[in-house]
Amino acid sequence: PQGGADAWKQVIARVGDALHADDSEHRHRLEDLARIQCPVLIITGDRDPVAPLEDALEMYRTIPDAGLWIIPHAAHITASNTWRAPAFAEELRRFYSRPEK
């Protein structure tokens, strides 16, 4: 793993910081997302307690030419490391293989 044996502690600290956006460097607004100029696939579970579905829908509507994949019966970050991994990989391939506009 990158960063050594204690890297997970730094990741946890940064995620905690991002979740408390009022007192962190992560103060992105929807207007910031509108300036994204690269392909973005928003992936969310329909039962995600961390990032509500409405937030994903707002990002999808705001980011130019974004894609959206709502995974049924999924919570936060369950698709890439569970029985859903093949479908997850296929959806990424499909999205990033689409013709450029």
N, C-alpha and C positions, 0 to 999 in steps of 0.2 A: 504493500500500500504506500501511496505517496505520503511524505511528511513524517514517517516514522511511527513508532508505537503509540505515541501520545497525540497524534494528529487529530483524533476524534474529539479531544477536549477543545481544541481550537474551533473545530466545526460546530460543536454544540454551543460554544460561546457566541460565535457569529450568528448562528440561527436565532438564538435567544435575543441578540441585539436587533436583528432584522424584525422580529415579531413585536418588539417594543419600539416602533418607528418614531414615536414622539421624541425619544431621547437617543436616537441613533443617527448614523450617516445615511441610512436607507430611508430617504424621504421622497420616494418617487411618486409622482402624480400621474393620473391618466394622460394628461397633456404630454408628459415625457414619453409615454409609450407611443404616442401618435407619430413621433419622429423616427421610430425604428424603420430601417431601410433594408432589412434582410428577412429571409423566410423565418417565420416563427410558428411553431405548432404548440398550441396550448392544450395540455393534457390534464384532465382532472377526473376524479372519481365522483360519481353522483352522491356519494355519502362521505365526502371529505370533511372532517371536522376542523381542519386547519385552514383550508382555503375554500370558503363557501362557493358553491356553483355560481352564484350571482357575480362574484368577483371575476371568475373565469369568463363569464359571458361579457362583462364590461371590458375586459382586456381584449377579447375577440372582436368586439365591435370597435375598439379604439385603434388597435394595431393594424396598419395597412396590409391588406392581403394575408392576414393571419389564417391559420387553420385551427380547427377546434375538434378535439376528440374527447367525448364524455364517456368514461368507462362505467358501464352499469355494475352495480353492486360492489363498487370499489371505494376504498377510503384513500388516505394520503400515501402516495408512493407504494402502492401494492402491485402495480402491473409489471414492473421491470424485474422483479425477483421472486415471482410466484409462478403458478401454473399459467398465468397470462403472458409470460415472457415471449412466447412465439408470436402472439397477436400484437404485442407491444412492438417487437422488432419489425414486424410486417407493416404496421401503421407508420412507423418512422421511415421505412424504405419507400412506402407509397407517397408520403408527403414530400420527402426530399428528392424524389424522382419526377415530380410533376414538372411540366414545362414552365419555364420562366415567362413572366408576363412583361 
